[in-house]
């Protein structure tokens, strides 16, 4: 029995190895079992963005049994400083100054 895994854009964006793999070998890959596909995803995740396999929706009429996915995030936005944290800590200069107010 063959299990077909389709690579989702989130996995390509999050993991450079997956992006190269899709470029070189295409976005569909066949494995002997789900366990083999999961080991493949674990190997791809080593040293790069985390990817995993997820079952295709039962109503999905595509050729894929599983999808290689990731949670695509913007690391710069995740690391942005949160003004609410400053307010909660009680920092005196936590409030934003209005642009209309002069010195």
Buried (B, 14 or more C-beta within 10 A) or exposed (E): EEBBBBBBEBBBBBBEBBBEBBEEEEBBBEBEEBEEBBEBBEEBBEEBBBBBBEEBEEEEEEEBBBBBBBEBEEEEEEEEEEEEEBEEEEEEEEEEEEEEEEE
